[in-house]
Each structure stands twice: as C-alpha cells, then as structure tokens.
Amino acid sequence: MGRILSNRVVLAGKAEVTEGTAIALAGADANNLIMEPKFDADVPMFKRKFLNNSLSPQGQIATTRGSAIAFKCEVKGSGAAGTAPAFGKYLKSCGFKEVVVAATSVTYSPESSLAVIPTMTIATYRDGLKKQTKGARGNVKYSAKSGEPGMLEFEFIGVDVDVTDVALPTPSGIETTIPFPLLSAVFSIASFQAFVSQLQFDMGNVLERRGDINQASGFISTLLTDREPKGSFDPEDELVADHDFYGRWKANTTGLLTWKHGSTAGNIVTFSIPKAQYTKIAEGDRNGIATLNSDFLMQRDTVAGDDELSIAFT
C-alpha cells in the first residue's frame, strides 16, 4: 500500500525479434543511466450518449490501448573505440543505421527502410511497479550548453498498456565512462567558427501506430512514417564580411555544421551535418552581447538521402 518512490527507477529496453511481440527483459537490458523517465498511457474512452428521461451519464468503454515511454541520457562513448554506446540500441529504433569499424569507430546515420528499423519492448520499473510498452519506435532530440554534457531525449511510442508488480531488476553492463561537457567543441558552420553557447536538434520523426483489430490493444506496432530534422544554435551576431547569416538564409545556401564532445579515444562524439540550411534568423541578446537565434534544417547531402546527419563515436 503506497510507499512507491519516484526516484527508484530502472529502465530496460530490447529490440524485438518479431515486430509487435513483446520480448522478455532482463538486467542486462537495463544498461543505461537515465534521467526523467516517464510512462504515458493512451486509452481513449468511448462515450455512450443515449437519450432517455435522465441526464445522468452512462458508463464509458475503454477502446484502443497505446502507451509511450520517454527518458533522457548523457551523450558519451562506450569507453572503447569501435564498441557501440549503450544507448545505440535506442538510436537504431529512432531511425538510425549503425556502422561499426572494429577498434576504430561506431557511426550512426539516418535510415528510411522500416525493414531495418527495429521495434522495441521498453519498460520502466518504479520501485516494484513495472510499466511496459511494445512494438515501439521513437524520436530523439539532442541539446547541450557550454560547460555541460550533451543530453539525448528519447520518446518511444508503443502499443498496449502493461502494468504489473515486478521487483526492480539489477542492471548490468552500465558504462563507466564520464561524459565530456560542451567545451573545446571545434564548432563551425560553413568553415566559420561562430561564438556559440548552446545548440540543439530534433530528428522530427513522425510516428504512427498501426491499427489491427486482431490485437487485444487494437494496434500491432508503431511506424516511423516521415522525418523533418531541424535544430538551432545561438551565435554572436557577425559582420556580413565574416559570416553573412541573412544572405545565406535568403540564398538557400547550405554549409557543413560540425562539433564534438571529448578528446579521449573511446569517448569522442562528433556530430556532422553536411548541408545545414538556415530557415530562420532572429535577433537575440546574451547579457548585453548581440546574438542571433539561428534555426536550421538538416538537408539531405546527396540525391539518395539518409545522409543529413552523422554521429561518430571514436
């Protein structure tokens, strides 16, 4: 009766073998240190509005059953070059392909084929209470401020609502690497080293549950149907001769946007956006320093696409 503490939470996730079929979770699947976990149930209620001699409502009927799990984790490497970070499995279910070069690097870039974007079973264990979703695919956002570690914010949309009493599992395989803050980041846009204090991006994945009346929940899984990756950063304002923010915006001029976290092998994370296109420039202020709020689109680099962003762990 009660006594459930909100700060005693373990999160576990694993790729499913069969899309939409929950897979068993164990301590080895709880190998991420996470922040701000949240479980949301989505169960629309059908209102039975009959007309008779009373205004009192009839009972409602629970309809389809969807659920979502969101959480944050730090941007950091596994500690060994060529070994995927623990959160790599979540990136793959957010529409990224993973390319591993043994003892050298692990690189993530966008993927459009649903055949290779796995669904996941994910659960939060909150002090004895397990809340699980299945058939889930997700979206990821990145944000970082000067002097602070980068953060990845995941949100997975799944099907069914499964809440049971289960003891907290014992996590295993948690990485011991310490994240590097956003310092010595070698930030540049179109080869210009702007003075920036923070930046962020959102992959903008569009997620849609697949209706299936053969399922008890009314759904089989969640599809990633589209994406519009975009972001922003806050550079100091510049002379046109140094970097023409407004001119590049008006001319649809793109440029390579890149930065990194860290300098120690196994814990270097480099972000590269080959064709960042300004979509909005607005004036800002940073304690008396003239700045800009610079929004950008991650445009495809080649005709084939799936190359608007690269996240390399080395």
Salt bridges, closest charged atoms under 4 A:
GLU19 OE1 - ARG137 NH2 3.09
GLU19 OE2 - ARG210 NH1 3.00
GLU36 OE1 - LYS72 NZ 3.46
ASP40 OD2 - LYS38 NZ 3.88
ASP42 OD2 - ARG209 NH1 3.20
GLU98 OE1 - LYS92 NZ 3.76
GLU111 OE1 - LYS97 NZ 3.93
ASP127 OD1 - ARG8 NH1 2.37
ASP160 OD1 - ARG65 NE 3.10
ASP234 OD2 - ARG286 NH2 3.24
ASP306 OD1 - ARG227 NH2 2.67
GLU308 OE2 - ARG227 NE 2.66
